[in-house]
Amino acid sequence: MTADEKFMRAALAEAKKAAEQDEVPVGAVDRKGRKDHCARA
C-alpha cells in the first residue's frame, strides 16, 4: 500500500465515523517535501 492509499483510507475511515454521528468530517493531509502531516477535526 502506498502512502497516498494509507492516508486516503484513514480519511475515509474518519468520514465514516463522522457520518455515523451525523457530523461533517473536516481534515487535511500535507505531503509537501515528503514530510507527512495529517490533521483531523
Residue frames relative to the residue before (quaternion, step in Angstrom):
aa qw qx qy qz dx dy dz
M 1.0000 0.0000 0.0000 0.0000 0.00 0.00 0.00
T 0.3853 -0.7233 0.5245 0.2306 3.56 -0.91 0.93
A 0.6584 -0.4919 0.3809 0.4236 3.55 -1.27 0.28
D 0.6160 0.5453 -0.3476 0.4498 3.60 1.02 -0.75
E 0.6629 0.4960 -0.3023 0.4725 3.58 0.93 -0.88
K 0.6192 0.5528 -0.3362 0.4449 3.57 1.01 -0.81
F 0.7055 0.4517 -0.2689 0.4754 3.58 0.84 -0.96
M 0.6327 0.5178 -0.3442 0.4617 3.60 1.01 -0.70
R 0.6365 0.5177 -0.3297 0.4671 3.60 0.98 -0.77
A 0.6463 0.5086 -0.3165 0.4728 3.58 1.00 -0.82
A 0.6457 0.5170 -0.3176 0.4637 3.60 0.98 -0.82
L 0.6682 0.4956 -0.3007 0.4663 3.59 0.94 -0.84
A 0.6297 0.5241 -0.3326 0.4671 3.58 1.04 -0.73
E 0.6510 0.4984 -0.3113 0.4806 3.59 1.00 -0.81
A 0.6372 0.5243 -0.3275 0.4602 3.59 1.00 -0.77
K 0.6382 0.5227 -0.3254 0.4622 3.57 0.99 -0.79
K 0.6487 0.5117 -0.3182 0.4649 3.58 0.95 -0.88
A 0.6550 0.5093 -0.3137 0.4617 3.58 0.96 -0.85
A 0.6510 0.5215 -0.3168 0.4516 3.60 0.92 -0.85
E 0.6393 0.5345 -0.3187 0.4518 3.58 1.02 -0.77
Q 0.7287 0.3697 -0.2153 0.5348 3.58 1.22 -0.50
D 0.4712 -0.6968 0.4142 0.3476 3.60 1.29 0.35
E 0.4900 0.6243 -0.4486 0.4110 3.56 1.00 0.88
V 0.4187 -0.6710 0.5491 0.2701 3.53 -1.31 0.28
P 0.3604 -0.7458 0.5116 0.2286 3.61 -0.71 1.00
V 0.0450 -0.7641 0.6433 0.0164 3.54 -1.07 0.80
G 0.2498 0.7797 -0.5411 0.1919 3.58 -0.72 1.00
A 0.1300 -0.7804 0.6063 0.0813 3.53 -1.31 0.16
V 0.1134 -0.7460 0.6507 0.0846 3.52 -1.25 0.59
D 0.0976 -0.7821 0.6150 0.0236 3.55 -0.84 1.02
R 0.0539 -0.8247 0.5630 -0.0006 3.57 -0.53 1.16
K 0.2857 0.7851 -0.5064 0.2132 3.58 1.22 0.36
G 0.8354 0.1390 -0.1254 0.5168 3.55 -0.90 0.89
R 0.5241 -0.6758 0.3733 0.3596 3.57 1.30 0.45
K 0.5170 0.5509 -0.4549 0.4714 3.59 1.19 0.54
D 0.2406 -0.8240 0.5011 0.1093 3.55 -0.27 1.26
H 0.0011 0.7660 -0.6419 0.0344 3.52 -0.96 0.97
C 0.0349 -0.7965 0.6033 -0.0187 3.57 -0.85 0.96
A 0.0752 -0.7904 0.6076 0.0198 3.55 -0.90 0.98
R 0.0906 -0.7810 0.6167 0.0379 3.55 -1.07 0.77
A 0.0102 -0.7882 0.6152 0.0134 3.54 -1.13 0.63
